Amino acid sequence: MTGWERRPPTMRAFLLSIAALDQIAGNLHDAPLRDALAVRALLALLHAASNGDRAPYEAFWKACHDDPGGSETVAGIGRTAAARPCIYAIARTLGFELAQREVHDAMTTIQAGERKRVEKYDRARQARRTG
């Protein structure tokens, strides 16, 4: 059993959510957020479990949509740089401090699980074709 699996289910859910926010922040390099409904829902659910401080949630939302001007590369770096500190502030509203390592471990676990699901789906699809 890994450290990830030993965590209480609620904490794992929070870490998965924080990891999702980190992935969203990383994607802001390319463009401001466009598919906003899922992010709004995630932020709303996290805020519902928080201490009530809206500031980091609003700051994350603003960073996702910010267009500071200049080249898209500079704007993307600015959006990501503005969004990442908000993630740790959001975690604090949920009652825990996060280290970058914990976010990285959560992302690694998520990605490994996704790879396994895709591989299983591909094997099943291949079996149907040949079977």
Secondary structure, DSSP 4 states (H G I P E B T S, - for coil): --HHHHS-HHHHHHHHHHHHHHHHHHHTTTSS---HHHHHHHHHHHHHTS-S--HHHHHHHHHHH----S-HHHHHHHHHHHHHHHHHHHHHHTT----HHHHHHHHHHHHHHHHHHHHHHHHHHHHHHH-
